[in-house]
Amino acid sequence: AESVLISQQSHEELCKVLALNKAAAANEQKLVVVSVSPQSRASLAARCKLGVLETAKKLTTFLKSLGVHYVFDTTFSRNFSLLESQREFVRRFHKQAEDKKALPMLASACPGWICYAEKTHGSFIIPYISTTKSPQQVMGSLVKGYFAEQQHLPPDRIYHVTVMPCYDKKLEASRPDFFNQEFQTRDVDCVITTGEVLKLLEQEGVSLPDVDPGPLDTMLGGAAAEELSTHRGGGSGGYLEHIYRHAAQELFGIHVDSIQYKPLKNKDFQEVTLERDGVVLLQFALAYGFRNIQNLVQKLKRGKCPYHYVEVMACPSGCLNGGGQIKLEGESSKEELQQVERLYESPRAEIPEENQAVGELYKHWLGGWGSEKALEVLHTEYHAVERANTALNIKW
Ligand code: SF4
């Protein structure tokens, strides 16, 4: 069943849905929403030799010319993932004396890592994994929840597509946890990779640089967004940095200006430590790629993991280097990745707490921080799979 769901998620599937939609009676048509990840946008921008804002505007025009109604940016939903992760960490920090598995908290945004953890280490690892949904799945909840309400449509009348840097996001979207039983619809109906967007452009005979830029859509209405934003802390979303700064302030009253990473065995395993008077207050790490993840798991199993939080990502170098990204022609992979990184970091870095639209949604739609609805909409759970590790589409 999993492979059927995955094969349904492709650019060909999106084209089929758009064709059916055009032919359908007005009261049966679906509202088609595409949510683009900032990592995919940076990869497309590098390939097309454009800035990221131009890329976003031209991609919006292109997708709308195919019959898409709204094009959103998952940087918006990432604000919720970061805020919830920050708060979850502080909650777990306070619980560490009575709950031995409250810490370290392990990141949950990478489905490559989650599948590996569930299938290989099952019930041992699960309690450590943050319950906060990834930006893709928060976007799914916002589009099929809040946005559907705004449009006066049931969730199954919206077809929601995401554009992602990796194939494992297709697996994530297919999880039963993200299926709405009442309306028999998934929060994210179809995931296409950055490379598949390029195929779509080629298939339509369109060169993105030649497309006219269109206005960007915003989920909360009002004036169209005229600029993009990003989050500081690297191409995998900046989880470590956001949680570290928040925890330092909230738990110890320490304002962190800049964060010093200390590379350990390699550049994909780095540590950050907060000390006061020689006493370690917080010790965080990022562990990218399979070898570093295995190392981390071994440390945990031996009870020798010194960290309070670990940003775990399956791909070496993280999401900007995901298996679904576009390979640039004629450049070495290192230069290529640096170029994508520069583009990814080029928009203004926003602070999730200061995003007014996010604050509005917490207040008026979710019923406040930490409400029952916020917990239901923004968190998920994991399931031990007692079988051998299956092949994953990630660059181990
Ligand atoms: Fe996907 Fe790789 Fe990012 Fe994990 S690290 S979410 S597998 S691109």
Residues whose N, C-alpha, C, O or C-beta is under 5 A from the ligand:
A	BS01	SF4	A109 C110 P111 G112 P165 C166 D168 M313 A314 C315 G318 C319 G322 G323 I394
